[in-house]
């Protein structure tokens, strides 16, 4: 009898211990910390400032690591850097710049459209008519379809890369190839100026297809 | 002893039944709401005219049959009177075609629209206390009944004692209830079962962090950003489609919008989990401090020490909510890009959480269960649909052709092999 009572008390007290650890604001305990917490430095993990430094001047006696690739390196499979400075002279350089990518196939356009809807449509709207959910709150959102036909591919790429007015840079969110693809996608959103006379004039479709090829 | 056994034999299955029923795991169905948010919400509202018509009450307006499916797959091709009327009304906007939506997905969206009720302004902890109140009620009832039974038993034994005395039957002095072996045994058994239940639950839960809801350095409401303002999850967590990590956005991503949005004036009241109100505008000012942004001049502060960031700027040390132990490998892109899973499947309705908490328990059983049930987008040789990667599974293709199986789950292609996640 005494033994069962002791066992019951033990079981109850363990239960109380387990339950009392439960708090929403604390991550809780784990069984084997050496298997649960990574010894290797995981992404975003806080680095020990006694060992690591982000200041190049300390590089001698501490490990210099700031998560950035060395200057001038190009990621494997990525496009070459966009060597246009972020100023008005740079913007002028893009006036004649062509899209370096081959014309987009259906799949590329689908993917570019998906990225456009995620990153751009929130302000510019799914059709580029500056009617996205955030357009009014951010303010000054440009209507892409009316504005973009006037600009070269390079100009659009420049704006995506460095931002303009209220728009921020998307270079950290979209790779160079993705940005060039989105330029191609924006071109498909633009109203086809040749399409209107196509209904009346018989010669127009030829001009239309030629324009697409170009 | 046989009496105990009898009690034991009767009580134990009942207890197990109760535990089993109460322990049922909530399954999280792929829902119409997420599909609606992802596909329709940019142009449609359920209850109001937006870029397109309000969807509520669609059934009474549209022609019957499968018109609605045809319309959703390709609106421009519908030439019936209702379609022409719609197009004329919303000219020049024509609805985006959604040929990729399957019939059951459309059904799920329509069901969500039909079942939709306007949000009542009630604070979030609505359903939870309701359930616990019920179990509390049942608990009290059980206790009261047990007490009554106990009193009746005592009365019964006292009455018997009295009648025995009256009739002159000599009986041994009855033992008091606290030394009565039946009562003691029943009490210990009850303690053992209740204690054991909580012990085992606690032991299983050790190392799991379901409902973990850390306090963040800035009160960032996913409800405001992903819910009310409809920002796509992948806008900020773009890493989820390209890499192992879903990636926490750097401050420049916040500043894409907050360069111009410097005040909080949204419809949602910002309230912390403990009930204290939050000043949204002050939280945005905190962001400006991290970003090194001067809201008065509307420009970044100068970078005088040449480290590439404005003076005083520093990264925000967000607290990571979802932690997997180091001995588990999990890759976001595999699930988001290849498996085409919705974020909400694992993270819950993030777009409704003012403060994010861990929705799923992230246990191995939970992972494996999903791998057993989820069908892969298997390549179909006949119409070339599906993911072409799976064209290499010769045997399954033959089995499907011979009607031995109709679909392939993640488990079938090795999704429950130990080494897939533990190595």
Interface residues (C-beta under 8 A of the other chain):
Chain A: X1 X4 X5 X7 X8 X11 X12 X14 X15 X17 X18 X19 X21 X22 X24 X25 X26 X27 X28 X29 X30 X31 X35 X36 X37 X38 X39 X43 X44 X46 X54 X55 X117 X118 X119 X121 X122 X123 X125 X126 X127 X131 X132 X133 X134 X137 X138 X139 X140 X163 X166 X167 X168 X169 X170 X172 X173
Chain B: X42 X43 X51 X93 X96 X184 X188 X191 X192 X195 X196 X198 X199 X201 X202 X203 X205 X206 X207 X208 X209 X211 X212 X213 X214 X215 X229 X230 X231 X232 X234 X235 X238 X245 X247 X248 X250 X252 X253 X255 X256 X257 X259 X260 X261 X273 X307 X317 X320 X323 X325 X326 X327 X357
